[in-house]
Amino acid sequence: MSKQLLMGNHAIALGAIKAGVGFASGYPGTPSTEILETLAKHNPGDIHVEWSVNEKSALEVAAGAAYAGVRSLVTMKQVGLNVASDPLMSLAYVGVKGGMVIISADDPGPISSQTEQDTRTFAAFSKLPVFDPASPEEAYEMIGDAFEYSEKYGTPVLFRPTTRVCHGCADIEVSTNRAAITPEGFVKDPKWVIFPRASYMNHIKLEKRRPVLGEEFSDYRYNTVSGSGRLGIAFGGISCGYAMEALTALNVTDCRTLKVATPYPFPERLALQFLDGLTDVLVLEELDPVIERELLMLCGKHHINVNIRGKLTDEVPCAGELSAEIAAECIAAYLGVEYTKPAGIADAPAMAVRPPVLCAGCPHRASFYAVKQALKGQKAVFSGDIGCYTLGNAMPLDMVDTCLCMGAGVTIAQGLHTVQPDCKNVAFIGDSTFFASGLTGIVNAVYNKHDITVCVLDNSTTAMTGHQPHPGTGKTLMGEVTDPQSIPTILRAMGVGHVAICDPLKLDEAVAAVKEAISFTGVSVVIFKSPCIAVVKPDKAMAVDSEKCIGCARCIRELGCPALSLSDKKAVITLSMCTGCTLCAQVCPVGAIAKNNGGEQ
């Protein structure tokens, strides 16, 4: 045993290794990404670890491993669970042999997601047990429990860390021992084939399993009741820490608490013990009122006269993250005690609003600008996607009119075109997203003869989530060299009639490529190929000749590069930020920008 300072995601990965995981797959997505990367880094040599092309694929390959008796782990963020929901719902009925834990990291806020959806609600929908760790330390131990429950009941298990658990740090006693798991291998059995009649019978089994698991969860070590009094507070996940910190700050000692680590199936017996003798309960949780609804139903079922308060009574915020301060405000109002914010918090000025922007030198900026120039004066709609390039919506580029979910830009453009055939419809998609969820949309466009142009922004990495490899990079998560998948070859095989490849940092050539694609009737694709600035060495920075600069600010107004600014009515470049992409030099109407020769700006 050794004590280590670990981030929550690192703790989860090391806990899975300790538990004997033999197969791990996933798709990168904040806040879950580091789990799989840590597994790959600390792989003892017998774990297969892979970035799959999307969450659906990740879940299905892991299911195959679990069918053969291997403990398997799947990682994703909460919106990725939507992509994996098709196999997930059926797998709940079919079951597994080896333990299978599906980590769906929720993102209250949201900090970096399209939704604030709650995996605990998805657990009830899919009828799968869910574990909700309250801290990195708890997550380290709980991941092993999840594998054990999965094998005991032959079911996949959901594991729901939230952002502050995933990215918080704690000192954790890490064991060098590892569970020895010897997989039996796949044994042929009719149960692995899902048929309607079998699904009906398995549905009955799932419903009968729910109260059995709920009863067992009432004795689970991380589900606890403590304290005394006539008033109660219930919580789960990271809200446990917030609540306990708030109770200490408020000097509250006469309050009963219920900590729920397994919100589905709900530990009813333990909750009834908690409710006995109480008059009121306040529930603190992120995001949906899951625990609150369970307590309400329990009171109705057993005719218990207790007031359940929380999100449904507008006494706890219905959206966003909680915090120790928010918890203290809610608890103080509930208990009728005074709460004064600590001076540092009360006196702190509001944080400056800093909207996210594309990095200085990002090739996506050049791609957006090239399309904008090529379509100047034409009626056009630009459908975006999930990734760094979503930031193309910001001024001055203003090149993302829609953004729904991964891969949807390609298909939304098709729907828009059918309604407005006189409008040019352009869809943007990244190279990683192309493999993850863009292929079917492009096939649909070719098959249904939609007249759209797709721009693939190929920067040779999965940039927004931390530069993970993908099928086009020629490298796997385990470091193996593999044949890179060729985007243009795939497109032509699909039947795309016009495929062009250009460097967006060569502005004139890029604009010409877009104009040619736009003039093509049918599905056309422009692949803007230029590596992300984070994976290549920057070139010599640019500099502004103040004698030549006329102060028109065109470089600033049209590009929005954070390395560019105006000083004394002249453009200046922050050398520490500039990557030397040359786009500003190509835009400057008087040739005032060139490679820096060592001067200061």
N, C-alpha and C positions, 0 to 999 in steps of 0.2 A: 504494500500500500504506500502511496505517496500523495501528498497534498499538492494540488495544482490549481492555479488561477485559470478558470476556464470560462469562455463564453458559453451561453446556453446551448447553441448549436454544436459546439465542440463536445460538450458534456453528453448530449444526446447520442452523438456518433460513438464516443468512447463507451457509453453505456450499452449501445447495441453490439459493439465488438465484444464486450464483457459477456453479453447475453448469448453469444455464439452465432450471430448473424452470418449467413453464408452467401447471401445474394442481396445486392442493393442497387436500385435503379431510381431514376427521377428525372425531373426537368427543372432547370434553374428558375428560381423565382423568390424574390425577397418577401419575407424574411427567412426562408428555409435553406437557401443555397449552400451555406457553409457546412451543412450536415453531411452531404454526400462528398464534398471536397475533403472534409476531415477524415471520412472513412477511407477515401483513396490514399490520403497521406499516411495514415496509420495502419493501413492494410497489413495484417500479419502474413499475407501471402496466399491465403486460401479463400478470400472473399472476392466474388465477381462484383465489380462496381462499374456502373455505366450511366452516362447521360443518354437517356433515350430521346427519340425525336420529339415526343410530346408526352403528356401525362397519361393518356390512354395507353400508349405503347408501354410506358414504364410499368403501369399496373398489370397489364396482361403478361409481360415477360416475367414479372415477379410472381404472378399467380402460377405460371408454369413451374417455376422453381419450388413454390410452396406445395404444389401437387406432388412433387417428387420428395417432399419431406424436409426440404431445406428451410431454415428460418430466413425469411425475406423481409426487406425493408423497402418502402417506396416513399420518396419525398417530393413535396410540391407545396405551393402556396394555396390559399383558399380558392382563388378563381381557377386554379389548375384542377381542383377537385371536380369542377363542372365538366372539364374535358374528360376526366376519368370516370364520370358518373355512369356511363353506359356499362362498362364491365363491372363497376363497383356494385350496382344494384343487382346484377345477376349473380355475382360472386357471393353476395350475402346469402343467396339461396343455395348455391352449390356448396360453399364452404371450402376449407383448405385442410391440408394434412400437416405440413410444417407451419410453425408460427408465422403469421404475416401481419406486420404493423404498417399502416398507411399514415404517414405524417402529413397533416394538412395544417400548415402554419397560418394562423389568422393574423390579420393586419388592421387592428382597430385604429381609427384615425380618419380615413386610411392614410398611411404614410407613403405607400408606393403601390397602390392598387386601384382597380376600377370600382371595387365594391367593399362593403364592410360585412359581407356575409359571415355567418357564424357556423362553424363546422359542427358544433353541438346540435344545432337544428338539423343539419344534414345527417347526423348520426341517428336521430329519431326517425327521419324519413327513410333511411336505408336499413333501419333496425339493427345497427351495428353498435357494439360497445364503444364508448369513447372515454379516453383518459385526458384529463385537463391539468397538467402540471402547474404548480404555483411558483416555482423557482427553478433555476438551473440545477441546484442540488437535487431537488425532487425529480426533475426530468431525468437525471442520470440514473436514478434507481428505478423510476417508474417505467422506463422503456423496457427493462427486463421483465417487470410484472406484466406488461402488455403482451409480450411474447408468450408468457406462461398461460395467461388467460386465453389467448388465441388458440394455443394447442389444446388446452383443456376442453374448450367448447367447439373446436374445429371451425373457427370463424375468423375472418379478417377483423382487425381491431383498428379503430381510428385513434390517432394521437394528436392532440390539439395544443401545441405551444403557441403563444401569441408573441408579438414583436418584442415586448420587453423581457420575456423569458428567453426567446431565441438570442437576443443581442445583449442581455444583461450578463454580468460576470460574477463569479463566486468562487471561493476556495472550496475545492471538492476533493475528498479522499478517493483517489483512483486506484482501483484494484488491478493487479497484473494477472489475476486468475481469469480464465475464460471458460464458459460452459462448453463442454464437449458434446457436440451434436453429431450423430452418425445418421445421415439420411438413408431411409429405406430404398429410395428410388420410386419411380412411378409404378403404381400397381393398377392394372386395368380394372375398371369398375364402372358399371352403368351410371353411377352417381355423378361422374364427371361430365355427363352429357345432359344439358338442360332441355327439358321438354315441358310443355304446359302442365301435364298431370303431375310430374315430379315437382314442378314449381308450386303447385297448389298444396301438395303434401308438405313441402319444405316451409311454405309460408306458415302453416299450422305449427310446425316445430319451432319456428322463430318466435311466434307469439307465446308459446308455452315456455320458451327459454327466458323470455324477458323477466318475469317475476323471480325465476330461479337465480338469474344473475343479479337482479336487484337485491335479493336477500343476501347473496354472498358479498356484494359490494357494501352492505351495511356493516360488515366486519373488516372491510379493507383498511389497511393501516393509515392511508392518507385521507380517509373520510372520518372526521372527528367532530365530537360535541364537547364543548368545554364551558366553564363559567356557570354562573347562576343568576337568578333574578327573574323578573316578570317580563322583561323586554329582551328580544333576541335580534341578532344580526346574522344573516346567512351570506356566504360568498363562495366563489370558486375561482380557480386560475390565479392570475397575477393580482386580482382584487383581494386575495387573502392578505398579501403583504401590505397593500394600501390600507385595508381595514385595521389590521393589527397596529400599524404605525399610527393611524388616526386615533385609535382607542387609547394608546399610550400618551399621545400628545394631549388628548382631552382629559386624561387621568380618570378614565371610566373603568370601574372594577366590578360593578354589579350588572353585568350584561352577559347573556348566554350566546354562544356562537356556534354556528354550524359551518363546517368546511366541507365542500363537495368537490372531490377530485374525479368522480365518475358520474357525470350528470345524466348519462343514459347507459343502461337502465338505472333509474333513480333509486338510491338506497332508502326505500320507504321506511323500513323499521327504524333506522337511525334517525330519519327525519321526524318520525312520530315521537321518538324519545326527546328530540330537541323541542318539539312543539308543546309537549306536555306541561301545562301550567302557565304558558305564555299568554299575554294579551295582544302583543303586537310583534311583528317581525319586519325588519328592513333588509332588503336583498341588494347586495352590491355585486354587479357582474358586468362583464363586457361580452357580448354586444347585445344579443337578444335576451329577453326576460325568460330564459330557460328554467333556471332554478325557481324563479318567482312563479311561473306557471305551474311547475310541479308541486310547489307548496300549496298553491291555490286549489289544485285538483285534489290534493291529499286532504285538505281541510273540508272540501265538499264531500269527498268519498266517506270520510269518517265523522262528519258532522262536528268538526272542531271549530269553536268560536274564537278564531284568532284573526286579527287584521294583518293581511300580507301587503306590504308596501314596497314600492320600488319604482321601476320604469313605468309600469302600467298605471301608477298613481301620480306620475310626474314628480316624484321625489328624488329620482336618480336620473341623470342625463340619458336620453334614449339613443344617442349616437356618440361616436368618438371614444377616445381613450378615457379611462378614469386615471386618477392620480391620488397620492396621499392627501393632497390639499382638497381635491374634490370630495374624496371619501370623508374627510374631516368635516367639511361643510354639510354634507348630507347627514352624517351621524349626529352632528351638533343640533341640526334642525329637528331631527327625529327624537332625540333625547331631551330637547329643550334646554340645552346648555350653551354657554357662550363659547364662541370660537374666534380667536384673533389670529389672523395670518401672521407667521413669523415676519419680522421686519424686513428681512432681505427679499421676501416674496412680495410683501405689500408695497414696498417702495421701488421695486424693479420696474424700469420703463418697458413699454411694449416692445416686443421684438420687431426689428425692421422686416418688412415684407421683401423677400428676395426670391422672385420667380426663377424657376430653373431655366437654364439656357443651354444650347448646344455648346460644347467646348470650343475654345479657339482652335481653328484649324480642322474642325470636324468635317469630313468629306460630305456628310449629309447636307450641310449648309450649302455647299457648292451644287449638290444634286438638286435641291429645292430651287435654288436660284436659276439654274439652267432651265428647269421646267417652267418656271415663272417667266423667264425671258422668251422662251419658245412659244408660249401661249398668250403673250401680251396682246390685249385687244380682243381676245376670243372669249366666248362664254364657256366657262369650265368649272367643274366641281372636283375637289381633290379629297379623296378618301384615304384616311390615314390608318395607322395600326399601332400596336403596342410595342414600345421600345424607345430608344433614344430619339428616334425620328418623330415621335409624338410631339416633341418640342418644336417641330416645324410649324406648329399652330401659332407660335408667338410672333408678334411684330418684331422686325419689319418683314419677315418672310411671309407670314400669314398664308401658309400653304397646306394646312390640314383642316378641312371643313367637317370631317366626321371621324370619330374614333370610338369603336364599340368594344371589340375584343380581338384576340389574336386571329389573324387571317380574314377578318370581316371586311377590311378595306376592299379586297378583291371582289367580294360578292356584293357588297353594298353598291359599288360602282356599277354592277350589272343591273341591279334593280333601278338605280337612278337613270341609267341609260334608256331603259324600256319606257320610262315615264317622260323623259326629256331627250329624245333622240337628236335634237338639234344642239345639244350641249356636249362638249368634250368631257369625258369622264376618265380621270386618271387616278389610279390606286398606287399607294406606296406600301412596300413591305420589305422587311429586312431579310438578310440571308438566313439567319437562324429560324426566323418565323416562317420563311418560305418552306423550309423542311418540316417545321412543326405543324403548320396548319394552312399553308397556302396552296398546296397541290390540288386539293379537291376543288377549291374555288376556281382555279385556272382551268381544270378539266371541265367544270360546269360552264365556264365562259366559252370554251371552244365548242363544246357539244351543242350549246344553245345559241351559238352564233352571235354572241354579244360583241358590240363594237366598243372596246375599251382599250386603254393603254395601261399596262402595269409597269411600275418602276421598282426594280429590285435594288435596294440599297445594300450592296455587298461590301461590308467592311471587314470581312474575314474573321468574325468573332461574334460571340453573344455579349454585346458590350454593356448593356444596362445592368445586368445581374453580376458582372465581375469578370467578363472575358473568358467564358467557358468555351470549349471546343464544340463543334457541331459537325454533321456529316460532310459539310463542304470544306472543312479545315484539314482533313487527312490525319487527324490524331484523335485518340479516344481519351477518356478520363483516366484510364490506367496507363496512359503514356504510350500505348501501342500505335505504330504507324499503320494507317489503313488507306485504302484507295479513296481519295476525295471525290465526293459526288459532284458532278458537273452540272451547274444550274442551266447553262444554255443547252446542253445535251438533253437534259430532262425536259425542258420546254419544247424543244423541237420534236422529241418523241411523243409528247402530248398532242402535237398537231398545231402548235402556235405558229402562225404564218409569218410573223416578222420578229426576229430576235436580234437586237443590237447590243454591243458591249462597248462602253466608253469609260474614260477616266473623267470624273466630274470636275477635277481640278484643271482640266484643259477645257476652259469654258466654251470657246467657239465650237470645238468638236462636239461637246456635250449638247449644246443648244441645237446644232445641226442634227444630231442623232435623235433628239426628242421631236423635232419638226418632222423628220421622216417617219417616225413611228406614229405620230398623231395623224398623218395623212393616209396611213394604211387603214383600209376598211377590214374590220375583224379584230381579233385579239393580237395586240402587238406588245412587245416587252422590251424595255430598255434596262440593261444591267449596268448600274453605276458601280464600277469596281475600283475601290480605293481603300486601303486598310485604315482601321481606327487609329487615331493618334496615340492611343495607349499601348499599341502592340508594335509600333515602329519607332525608330529613332528620329526625332525631329530634325528638319533641315535648318539651314542658316536662317535666322529671323529676318523679317522685313523691316524696313525703315522708311520714314517719310522725309523727303527733301523739302524742308520748309520754304525754300526759295521758290520751288516749283508749285507747291500746294496753293490752290486758289481758295481754299476754305469752303468748297461746295458741300463738303460732308457727305458726298454720295456714298463713299465706302462705308460710312457709319449708318446712314439712313437705309441703305438697301441690303446690307449684310447682317448687321446686328452682332458682329463678332465682339466678344468681350475684351479682346486685346486692343481694340480700336476705341479712341476717345478724341475729344476736341479740347484743345488748349490754346488760348489766345487766337481763336478763330482759325486754327490750323489743326489738321489731323495729326495725331501722335499714336505710336504703337508701343504697348508695354512689352518690352523685349522678353521678359521672363515668362510671358504667356504665349507669345507668338511661336508657331511651329514652322513658319516659312512655307505655308501652303500656296502662296502667291495669288490667291483669289482676289484680294483687295487690289493688287497691282493690275490685274486684268480688268477690274471695274473702274479704276481711276481714269478719268477722261483726259488728264494732262500728263500722265506718266510720272507722277510725283512719288510713286512708291516702288522701291527696288530692294534687293537683298542688302542687308545691313553690312557695312564694312568695318564694324567695330566701334562705331560711335555710340553715344548714350542718347536716350530720349526721355 
